[in-house]
Amino acid sequence: MPTTGEKPGIGTNQCKNCGETVHPDDNSDHLPPCPKCDGTEFR
């Protein structure tokens, strides 16, 4: 399960807390906190 600050790669990550999705578009992008609730754990 990726968390804020990790590099999960290209794809969709869904916040465990609120369900908001974050879409890194480059393999070197760091996963930000959830833009909706500031959650830090994703699936």
C-alpha positions as CSV (number, residue, x, y, z in Angstrom):
1,M,0.0,0.0,0.0
2,P,1.7,3.3,-1.1
3,T,1.9,6.2,1.2
4,T,2.6,9.9,0.8
5,G,6.2,10.6,-0.4
6,E,6.7,7.3,-2.2
7,K,7.1,6.8,-5.9
8,P,4.3,4.4,-6.8
9,G,4.7,4.7,-10.6
10,I,2.2,5.6,-13.2
11,G,-1.4,4.8,-12.5
12,T,-4.3,5.5,-10.2
13,N,-4.0,5.5,-6.4
14,Q,-7.2,5.8,-4.3
15,C,-7.1,7.4,-0.8
16,K,-8.0,4.9,1.9
17,N,-9.7,7.6,3.9
18,C,-12.1,9.3,1.4
19,G,-11.7,7.5,-1.9
20,E,-10.3,10.5,-3.8
21,T,-8.0,9.4,-6.6
22,V,-4.5,10.7,-7.4
23,H,-2.9,9.9,-10.8
24,P,0.9,10.1,-11.0
25,D,1.9,10.5,-14.6
26,D,5.6,9.8,-14.4
27,N,7.5,7.0,-12.7
28,S,9.6,9.6,-10.8
29,D,6.6,11.5,-9.3
30,H,6.2,11.4,-5.5
31,L,2.7,10.6,-4.2
32,P,1.3,13.8,-2.6
33,P,-1.1,13.9,0.3
34,C,-4.7,13.4,-0.7
35,P,-5.9,16.7,-2.2
36,K,-9.4,16.3,-0.6
37,C,-8.7,15.2,2.9
38,D,-4.8,15.2,3.3
39,G,-4.8,11.5,3.8
40,T,-1.5,9.7,3.5
41,E,-2.4,6.1,2.7
42,F,-3.5,4.9,-0.7
43,R,-4.5,1.6,-2.4
